[in-house]
Amino acid sequence: HNFLQETALGTGMGVRLVFQSLVIRLDLGIALHAPYDTGKSSYYNIPDFWKDGVRLNFAIGYPF
């Protein structure tokens, strides 16, 4: 194995609404490479794109 095969890789985009004491965040993340055996041999080794490779995250918190 080498460094690239042992490193998870993903991408995404998001929207943030920043108020004086509150942040509302909506992010879409897309997995590109899992650093473990998924049964696929190429570098893009996510088994099922919609089930395993896409995540929508919603968060409310304090600005930092």
Phi, psi and omega in degrees: 000157176232180185302315182294322179291335183263008181245127175288146181223137178206173179213174178172187178208163182202168178235136178232132172252118184249119175251178185304317182229024184207142175235129174247128189229137174229118184235142173247120180248141180232121179282139178245326181210129173259135185277024179226168183289120179247002182092354176254146186261346181278172179295320173281098189243025179282122187299311183229113186306307185286325182279316187254342190250352184236133177224137174249123182243136177237134182215147173234130182197189179269146173291148178220000000 
